[in-house]
Amino acid sequence: MLSEAPAVLIANTETTLGISIASRLVSAGVPALLAIPSPLPVPPSCSTTTLNWDDPTSIPQVFDTRHSIQTVVLGMPASAQDEVLAGMRRFVDLAKAEGVERFILVGDGGSATEDISSYLEESGVSFKVLGMRSADNTQDIRTVLQTALYSLFSGTAQPLPYGEESV
């Protein structure tokens, strides 16, 4: 049974960034799920699952949750082998089938980001690509990403509240 609150799935991001984003989402009342290549210690308020592009069986497990997932933050490698890109495309297809409405791609740019953003565009899913720095190089990606996520849920572009942990 799905809970009332839609969740944000943070998949394949650099672990510190993913945990930071998830913690801030949870502190703002937004359920956050982390899907990472290997289990790591995370704050108790964050749910985790394993996601490995080389293991097709790990992809459906990501969506085996009590939350509906409406937004996916997807960490993008600078480049990727064909098998990894195929896994990412399978993930996008399954996410769409599971009701995901938007993707936020985070990374340094490069061929993998271009490939997946083209795939998302062809599929008709709403998405945004965020580089590791903002256009004017003054904001760090955490602030940019948190602002983007908050705007998806509130309709305004305000940053998420900062917890007591340092980033």
C-alpha positions in Angstrom: 0.0 0.0 0.0 1.4 3.4 -0.9 1.6 6.2 1.6 0.0 9.6 1.0 3.2 11.6 0.6 5.1 11.2 -2.7 8.8 10.6 -2.3 11.9 11.7 -4.1 14.2 8.9 -5.2 17.9 9.9 -5.2 19.6 7.4 -7.4 23.3 6.9 -8.2 24.5 10.2 -6.8 27.8 10.8 -5.1 27.0 9.4 -1.6 27.7 12.6 0.4 25.6 14.7 -1.9 22.8 12.1 -2.0 22.7 11.8 1.8 22.8 15.6 2.2 19.9 16.1 -0.2 17.9 13.2 1.4 18.4 14.5 4.9 17.2 18.0 3.9 14.2 16.7 2.1 13.2 14.6 5.1 13.6 17.6 7.4 11.3 19.5 5.1 8.7 16.7 5.4 9.4 15.1 2.0 10.1 11.3 2.0 13.4 10.5 0.4 14.8 7.2 -0.8 18.4 6.6 -1.6 19.3 4.0 -4.3 23.0 3.5 -4.3 25.4 0.8 -5.7 26.3 -0.6 -2.3 24.7 -0.4 1.2 26.2 2.4 3.3 25.4 3.9 6.7 22.8 6.6 6.2 20.7 8.7 8.6 17.8 6.6 10.1 15.3 8.9 8.5 16.4 7.9 5.0 15.4 4.6 3.3 18.0 2.9 1.1 18.0 0.3 -1.5 20.7 -1.1 -3.8 20.9 0.0 -7.4 23.5 -1.3 -9.7 23.3 -0.6 -13.5 25.2 -3.9 -14.2 22.5 -5.9 -12.3 19.2 -5.7 -14.1 17.5 -7.4 -11.1 18.3 -4.4 -8.9 16.3 -2.0 -11.0 12.7 -3.2 -10.1 13.6 -3.4 -6.4 14.1 0.3 -6.3 10.4 0.8 -6.8 9.4 -1.8 -4.2 8.4 0.8 -1.6 5.4 2.1 0.3 5.8 5.5 -1.2 4.8 6.7 -4.6 7.8 8.2 -6.4 7.1 11.3 -8.4 10.6 12.7 -8.8 14.0 11.0 -9.4 17.3 12.8 -8.9 19.7 10.8 -11.1 23.4 11.1 -10.7 25.1 11.0 -14.1 28.6 9.7 -14.9 30.7 11.8 -17.3 30.7 8.8 -19.6 29.3 5.2 -19.5 29.6 1.9 -21.3 26.7 0.8 -23.4 25.6 -1.7 -20.7 25.3 1.0 -18.1 23.4 3.3 -20.5 21.0 0.4 -21.3 20.5 -0.1 -17.6 19.7 3.6 -17.1 17.2 3.4 -20.0 15.5 0.4 -18.4 15.4 2.4 -15.2 13.8 5.4 -17.0 11.2 3.1 -18.6 10.3 1.4 -15.3 10.2 4.7 -13.5 7.7 6.0 -16.1 5.6 2.9 -15.7 5.7 3.4 -11.9 4.3 6.9 -12.2 7.5 9.0 -12.0 6.7 12.5 -13.4 10.0 14.2 -13.5 13.8 13.6 -13.4 16.6 15.8 -12.3 20.0 14.8 -13.9 23.0 15.8 -11.9 26.6 15.5 -13.1 29.5 17.0 -15.0 27.8 16.7 -18.3 29.3 14.5 -21.0 28.0 11.8 -23.3 26.0 9.8 -20.7 24.1 12.9 -19.7 23.4 13.8 -23.3 22.3 10.2 -24.0 19.9 10.0 -21.1 18.5 13.5 -21.5 17.8 12.7 -25.2 16.1 9.5 -24.1 14.0 11.4 -21.5 13.0 14.0 -24.1 11.9 11.4 -26.5 9.9 9.7 -23.8 8.0 12.9 -22.9 9.0 12.9 -19.3 9.7 16.3 -17.6 13.4 16.7 -16.7 16.0 19.2 -15.8 19.8 18.8 -16.2 22.0 20.4 -13.5 25.7 20.7 -13.9 28.1 20.5 -10.9 28.2 24.3 -10.8 25.6 27.0 -11.5 25.9 29.2 -14.6 27.6 32.0 -12.7 29.8 29.5 -10.7 28.8 31.1 -7.4 26.4 28.5 -6.1 27.4 25.1 -5.1 25.4 22.2 -6.6 23.7 21.4 -3.2 22.1 24.8 -3.1 21.1 24.6 -6.8 19.6 21.1 -6.4 17.9 21.8 -3.2 16.3 24.9 -4.7 15.1 22.9 -7.7 13.6 20.1 -5.6 11.9 22.5 -3.3 10.4 24.4 -6.2 8.9 21.1 -7.5 6.9 20.6 -4.3 6.1 24.2 -3.3 5.8 26.1 -6.6 8.4 28.6 -5.3 12.2 28.7 -5.7 13.2 28.8 -2.0 16.1 26.6 -0.7 15.3 23.7 1.6 16.1 24.4 5.3 19.5 23.5 6.4 19.8 21.0 9.2 22.5 21.1 11.9 24.9 19.0 10.0 27.6 20.7 8.0 27.8 20.2 4.2 
